[in-house]
Amino acid sequence: MSILGKLESVHVAQTPSEFQEVYRLRYQVYVNELQKGFLKNIDHKNRYIKDPEDERPESVVMYTVTDGMVSGTMRLDAYTSATASQEILNRFNIKALNLDHDQVFTESCRLIISEKYRGGHILPALARKAYQLNTQIFKAIYSFQYGNAGLVDYYRKLGFRPYAAELIHNEDGIRIPMINVVNDV
């Protein structure tokens, strides 16, 4: 059997309970494991992390389930130059790419895998689903993401490359912007 046959099934969060489980995994990793209880959008009382982008109609929150628990998640946010905020346009230096006004690009974000399941088939499963969404649903040309320097090699394995955009400063430190050309046809 090929590795594709061994990949976890990837689901799209649609119900409030599915979203809650994703938010709880985020909390578990960011707060309990990484000790980053200072990040924005954290609800310590309910022990979850929920972003405003999670509820955008142009966003898709994906997740995997292993042994009955949410084991991995990622969000894909779709934009055009016309719909993206100035913050997003500046963050990824979209102007330099000379995109047509209606060309879609995505931001891959909140990629999280439960510590117990890292190194398995969850990351490739989420990456495959993101690629399918980018090419078949959103018809995106580029996907962007940003991460800390220690994760650049992992993102490179998924096709992302650092490029000529400024380093991103956020409450969690300095992040490196990366681009993935998902459709150049």
Secondary structure, 3 states (H helix, E strand, C coil): CCHHHHCCCEEECCCHHHHHHHHHHHHHHHHHHCCCCCCCCEECCCCEECCHHHHCCCEEEEEEEECCEEEEEEEEEEECCCCCCHHHHHHCCHHHHCCCCCCCEEEEEEEEECHHHCCCCHHHHHHHHHHHHHHHHCCCCEEEEEECHHHHHHHHHCCCEECCCCCEEECCEEEEEEEEECCCC
